[in-house]
Amino acid sequence: MPSWILCALALGCGGGGRDSSHDTPTDEIASLACASAIIDLPGGRIDVAGASVVFAEGSVVAPSELEVCIADNTLSGHHSPVVTLRPDGFNFSSAVELSIAHSGDEETTWLFAPYWDGLPVRALQSSRPEPGMVRASVYRTGEVWAATDPRASVDWIESDNSVAEVLFLVDSTTDNADNLVDFAGQAPAIWQALLANGLDFQAGVVTMDAMDPAGPGRLRGVAGARWVQSDTIGGDDLLGELLAAPPPTSDVRQGFGALAAALSAVGPGDANEGFVRQGSSMAVVVFSNGDDETVGAPLTVSELAMWLGAGTGVHAIVHPPGHPDAGNVFRTLSEETGGDTLDIGEGVGSWTSFVVDRVATLGVGQGGVVLPTAAVPDSVEAWWVPTTREPVRLGARDFQYIPMSQSVLVDVQDFDPNEIIILYTPAG
């Protein structure tokens, strides 16, 4: 759908790269018309030549003379007229609604403007204006205008994300055999934690043995099952069997390579087809007695972390830094994806609590939406657009884009999901 960008003339369009089509149209202004009125606590309205400003009750707390001027903007048909609110530097106590007549696309559904030092003149708004009008909430006086924004938007997000995948990356080398038996014995507790969460989940296992006869990255199978699901009968026993990997064909830990291969093989016709579903959240649990020894991995640690999406959560049970067998690669991957780590030396009781605590919160408080097209990863933004205050751009810890499932997850515990808008540049 089309979108609009509202800019401050005096400040330009701040933040990030600039599009020259959005530059200040000062030299292109003509046909200036103005109207003014005394606005007080009860509010009021000023109309002038195709523009109107509605002051809600309480937006102005003391009698003030305010002026609204409108001027033609001849940059292109993709720009609205220029509206100036005076006097400069006046802040409203609550949003006032600006409406501008426009001959552009009648399906416009929202407006956006870059911020300048965190102080927007405009507001991001999800509304359905009547044909021929564009609207924005304004919180202070200044010069504003509307222009098309090339980015795509999704202005709805579901209230709950109940679809999740858990992938266990286990070290099946000989010197980790006893640990792995103990870890597999905790499958019933892990299973119960997943069920208690009410998730539609899938849990699979891939070993660090890159020489697995089934092929590198192929999820383990037991009795014809490639993974367990929330409705699997006897899923706790089956999960235990999957975790109790067979003796390795190699004692070289190539876990990073196996993980990258496993998550690269989830498309149609691939070895792990169906394991990663669109819109799902994901956690990866690494269990290893040593550091990674992958040779020729298709991605670097940072590239894999970016591909998974910040906050996906790679949780590593490995030896700490300084230990002869420290799991440094897995710790780095955990840090870059917002995951947690645990010292494998703390023993089976701590392993169980660590995994249970992390799968128990998987998907909780998150909403998810699948983008209609893949996005350029660095272009994805999430905005909270409340009705009573200025919009807030969410930080990296509040949302994540997962390229493999083409989905955006947002931590909505502190926000109304219906007030979330996703902006992005489609890939390609």
C-alpha positions in Angstrom: 0.0 0.0 0.0 1.2 3.6 -0.5 2.5 5.6 2.4 3.3 9.2 3.1 6.2 11.0 4.7 5.7 14.3 6.6 8.7 16.6 6.8 9.7 19.7 8.7 10.8 22.3 6.2 13.2 24.1 8.5 14.9 20.9 9.6 14.8 18.8 6.4 14.3 15.0 6.7 16.8 13.8 9.3 18.0 10.3 10.2 19.6 8.0 7.7 20.1 8.4 4.0 18.2 11.2 2.3 16.1 11.0 -0.8 16.4 14.2 -2.8 12.7 14.0 -3.7 12.0 14.8 0.0 14.2 17.8 0.3 12.9 21.2 1.4 10.7 22.8 -1.3 11.2 26.4 0.0 12.0 27.7 -3.5 8.9 26.1 -5.0 6.3 27.7 -2.7 3.5 29.9 -4.1 -0.1 31.0 -3.4 0.3 31.6 0.3 -3.0 31.8 2.3 -3.3 32.2 6.1 -6.0 32.1 8.8 -5.7 32.6 12.5 -7.8 32.2 15.7 -7.6 32.4 19.4 -7.5 28.8 20.7 -8.2 28.1 24.4 -8.7 25.1 26.7 -12.0 23.9 25.0 -10.1 23.6 21.7 -11.2 24.7 18.3 -10.5 24.6 14.5 -8.7 26.6 11.9 -9.5 26.1 8.2 -7.6 27.6 5.3 -7.5 26.7 1.5 -7.8 23.0 1.7 -6.1 22.5 5.0 -7.6 22.3 8.5 -6.2 21.9 12.0 -8.4 20.6 14.7 -7.4 21.4 18.3 -8.8 18.8 20.8 -9.9 19.9 24.2 -6.9 20.5 26.4 -4.3 20.6 23.6 -3.9 24.3 24.3 -4.2 25.1 28.0 -4.1 28.9 27.9 -5.6 31.4 25.3 -3.2 31.6 22.4 -3.4 33.1 19.0 -2.4 30.5 16.5 -2.0 30.8 12.7 -2.2 28.3 9.9 -0.8 29.1 6.4 -0.9 26.9 3.3 1.2 27.2 0.2 1.4 25.3 -3.1 4.2 22.7 -3.4 5.1 22.2 -7.0 7.9 19.7 -6.6 5.7 16.9 -8.0 2.3 15.3 -7.8 3.6 13.1 -5.0 3.8 16.0 -2.6 1.1 17.8 -0.7 0.9 21.6 -0.2 3.1 23.1 2.6 1.4 23.9 5.9 2.9 26.3 8.4 1.7 26.5 12.0 2.8 29.6 14.0 4.2 30.9 16.3 7.4 28.9 16.2 8.3 26.8 19.2 4.8 26.3 20.5 4.2 22.8 22.0 0.7 21.4 22.2 -0.3 19.5 25.4 -1.9 16.7 23.3 -2.0 16.0 19.6 -3.8 18.2 17.1 -5.1 16.8 13.9 -3.8 18.3 10.6 -5.7 17.5 7.4 -4.4 18.4 3.9 -6.3 18.1 0.7 -4.3 15.9 -1.7 -4.9 14.7 -5.3 -2.7 11.6 -4.8 -3.7 7.9 -4.3 -6.9 7.6 -2.4 -5.8 4.4 -0.7 -3.3 6.2 1.6 -3.6 4.7 5.0 -0.8 6.2 7.1 1.8 9.0 7.3 5.4 8.9 8.4 8.2 11.5 8.9 11.8 11.0 9.9 12.6 12.5 13.3 15.2 15.2 14.0 17.1 14.6 17.2 14.2 12.6 18.5 11.8 15.6 18.2 9.3 15.0 15.4 7.1 17.8 14.1 4.7 15.2 12.9 3.3 11.8 14.0 3.1 8.4 12.5 -0.6 7.5 12.3 -2.6 4.5 11.3 -5.9 5.9 10.0 -8.3 5.7 7.1 -8.7 9.2 5.7 -11.4 10.0 3.3 -10.5 10.2 -0.4 -8.4 13.2 -1.3 -7.2 13.9 2.2 -4.0 13.0 4.1 -3.8 13.4 7.9 -1.3 13.5 10.7 -1.2 14.2 14.4 1.0 17.2 15.2 2.5 18.0 18.5 4.2 21.4 18.0 4.2 24.2 15.5 6.4 24.3 12.4 6.3 23.8 8.7 5.2 20.4 7.4 4.3 18.7 4.2 3.6 15.2 2.9 5.4 13.1 0.3 5.4 9.5 -0.8 7.7 7.1 1.1 9.2 4.3 -1.0 9.1 1.8 1.9 6.4 -0.8 2.4 4.4 -1.0 5.6 2.4 -3.4 7.6 0.1 -1.7 10.1 -1.4 -4.7 11.8 0.1 -7.2 14.1 -1.6 -10.2 15.7 -1.9 -10.2 19.4 -0.1 -13.5 20.1 2.6 -15.5 18.5 1.9 -19.1 19.3 4.0 -20.9 16.7 7.6 -21.8 17.7 10.5 -24.0 16.8 13.2 -25.3 19.2 16.4 -26.8 17.6 18.8 -28.7 19.8 22.4 -28.6 18.5 24.1 -31.4 20.5 27.7 -32.5 20.7 27.8 -36.2 20.0 31.5 -36.7 20.2 33.0 -39.5 22.3 34.2 -37.3 25.2 30.7 -35.8 25.6 28.8 -39.2 25.5 28.1 -39.4 29.3 26.9 -35.7 29.4 24.6 -36.4 26.5 23.0 -39.4 28.2 22.3 -37.2 31.3 21.0 -34.4 29.1 18.7 -36.7 27.1 17.3 -37.9 30.4 15.9 -34.4 31.0 13.6 -34.6 28.0 10.4 -35.1 30.0 10.9 -31.9 32.0 11.7 -29.9 28.8 8.7 -31.4 27.1 6.4 -30.4 30.0 7.7 -26.8 29.8 6.9 -26.6 26.1 3.4 -28.0 26.7 2.7 -25.6 29.6 3.4 -22.7 27.3 0.5 -23.5 25.1 2.6 -23.2 22.0 2.2 -24.9 18.6 5.8 -26.1 18.7 8.2 -28.3 16.9 11.4 -29.5 18.5 14.2 -31.1 16.5 17.8 -32.3 17.0 20.9 -31.9 14.9 24.3 -33.3 15.9 27.7 -31.7 15.5 28.9 -34.6 13.5 29.2 -33.1 10.1 30.0 -36.6 8.7 26.6 -37.9 9.6 25.6 -40.5 6.9 22.3 -38.7 6.6 24.1 -35.6 5.5 25.4 -32.5 7.2 22.6 -30.5 8.9 19.9 -33.2 8.5 17.8 -33.4 11.6 17.9 -36.7 13.5 15.1 -39.1 12.9 13.8 -41.9 15.2 11.1 -44.4 14.1 10.3 -42.3 11.1 9.9 -39.1 13.0 12.2 -36.2 12.1 11.1 -34.0 15.1 8.4 -33.9 17.8 5.4 -31.6 17.7 3.1 -30.3 20.4 0.5 -33.0 19.6 2.9 -35.9 19.3 1.8 -38.8 21.5 4.7 -39.9 23.7 6.6 -36.8 22.7 8.7 -36.7 25.9 10.1 -40.2 25.2 10.6 -39.4 21.5 12.4 -36.2 22.3 14.7 -38.2 24.7 15.5 -40.6 21.9 16.3 -37.8 19.5 18.6 -36.2 22.1 20.4 -39.5 22.8 22.4 -39.3 19.6 24.1 -42.4 18.2 27.9 -42.9 18.4 29.6 -40.3 16.1 31.3 -41.2 12.8 33.7 -38.3 13.6 35.0 -36.7 16.8 35.4 -33.4 15.1 32.9 -30.8 16.4 31.5 -29.1 13.4 28.4 -27.7 15.2 28.4 -24.3 13.6 28.5 -25.7 10.2 25.8 -28.3 11.0 23.6 -25.5 12.4 24.0 -23.3 9.3 23.4 -26.3 7.1 20.3 -27.4 9.1 18.7 -24.0 8.9 19.6 -23.6 5.2 17.7 -26.7 4.4 14.2 -25.9 5.4 12.7 -25.0 2.0 10.6 -27.1 -0.4 12.4 -30.3 -1.3 15.2 -29.7 1.3 16.2 -32.2 3.9 14.5 -30.3 6.7 11.5 -29.1 4.8 8.6 -28.0 7.1 10.7 -27.5 10.2 10.7 -23.7 10.1 7.3 -22.3 9.6 6.4 -18.7 8.5 5.9 -16.4 11.4 7.3 -18.7 14.0 9.6 -17.7 16.8 12.7 -19.9 17.4 15.2 -20.9 20.0 18.4 -22.8 19.5 19.9 -24.8 22.4 23.6 -25.7 22.0 25.0 -28.5 24.3 28.7 -29.0 23.8 31.8 -30.1 25.8 34.2 -28.2 23.6 34.7 -25.4 21.1 33.6 -25.5 17.5 36.0 -26.9 14.8 34.0 -26.2 11.7 36.0 -25.9 8.5 34.5 -24.2 5.4 31.2 -23.0 7.0 28.9 -21.2 4.5 28.5 -18.2 6.9 30.5 -16.4 9.5 29.2 -16.2 13.1 28.0 -12.7 12.5 26.4 -13.5 9.3 24.5 -16.4 10.8 23.4 -14.3 13.8 22.1 -11.6 11.3 20.3 -14.2 9.3 18.7 -15.8 12.3 17.6 -12.3 13.5 18.7 -10.5 16.6 16.8 -11.9 19.6 16.2 -15.3 18.0 18.0 -16.8 21.0 20.9 -19.2 20.6 21.3 -20.5 24.2 24.6 -22.3 24.8 25.5 -24.8 27.5 29.3 -24.8 27.1 32.6 -24.4 29.0 33.3 -20.8 30.1 36.1 -18.6 28.8 39.5 -19.6 30.2 38.6 -23.3 30.2 40.8 -25.5 27.9 37.7 -26.5 26.0 35.8 -23.2 26.2 32.9 -22.9 23.7 33.9 -19.6 22.4 32.2 -19.8 19.0 28.9 -20.7 20.6 29.2 -18.1 23.2 29.8 -15.4 20.6 26.8 -16.7 18.6 24.7 -16.6 21.7 25.7 -13.0 22.5 25.0 -11.8 19.0 21.5 -13.3 19.0 20.5 -12.1 22.4 20.7 -15.6 23.9 22.1 -16.8 27.2 24.9 -19.1 28.3 25.5 -21.6 31.1 28.7 -23.4 32.3 28.3 -27.0 31.3 30.3 -27.9 34.4 27.4 -26.8 36.7 25.8 -30.2 36.1 22.5 -31.8 35.0 20.2 -30.0 37.5 21.4 -26.6 36.2 21.1 -27.8 32.5 17.5 -28.7 33.0 16.6 -25.4 34.7 18.4 -23.4 32.1 16.6 -25.0 29.2 13.2 -25.1 30.9 13.3 -21.4 31.8 14.1 -20.5 28.2 11.6 -22.6 26.4 8.9 -21.7 29.0 8.9 -18.1 27.8 9.3 -18.8 24.1 6.7 -16.7 22.3 5.2 -15.3 25.4 4.4 -11.6 25.1 5.3 -11.6 21.4 3.2 -10.8 18.4 4.2 -11.8 14.9 3.4 -10.9 11.3 4.7 -12.4 8.1 5.8 -9.8 5.6 4.3 -10.2 2.1 7.8 -10.0 0.6 11.3 -10.5 2.0 12.9 -7.3 3.5 16.3 -5.8 3.4 17.4 -6.8 6.9 18.8 -3.4 8.0 15.7 -1.6 6.7 13.1 -3.1 9.0 11.7 -0.8 11.7 9.0 -1.3 14.3 7.0 1.7 15.5 4.6 2.1 18.4 1.9 4.5 17.5 -0.2 5.3 20.5 -3.3 7.5 20.3 -2.4 9.7 23.2 1.3 10.6 22.6 4.0 10.8 20.0 5.1 7.7 18.2 8.1 5.7 19.4 10.6 3.8 17.3 11.2 0.4 19.0 14.8 -0.5 19.9 16.6 -3.7 18.7 15.7 -5.5 21.9 11.9 -5.0 21.4 11.6 -6.6 17.9 13.4 -8.9 15.5 13.2 -9.7 11.8 13.8 -13.4 11.0 14.8 -13.6 7.3 14.4 -17.4 7.1 10.7 -17.2 7.9 10.2 -13.6 6.5 8.6 -12.6 9.8 8.8 -9.8 12.3 8.3 -10.5 16.0 7.6 -7.7 18.4 7.7 -7.8 22.2 4.2 -6.4 22.8 4.0 -6.8 26.6 4.2 -3.0 27.0 2.3 -2.0 23.9 -1.2 -2.4 22.3 -0.5 -4.7 19.3 -3.0 -2.7 17.3 -0.7 0.3 17.6 2.3 -1.3 16.0 3.5 -0.5 12.5 6.3 -2.2 10.6 8.3 -0.3 7.9 10.7 -2.0 5.6 12.3 -1.9 2.2 11.4 -5.0 0.1 14.5 -7.1 -1.0 15.3 -7.1 -4.6 
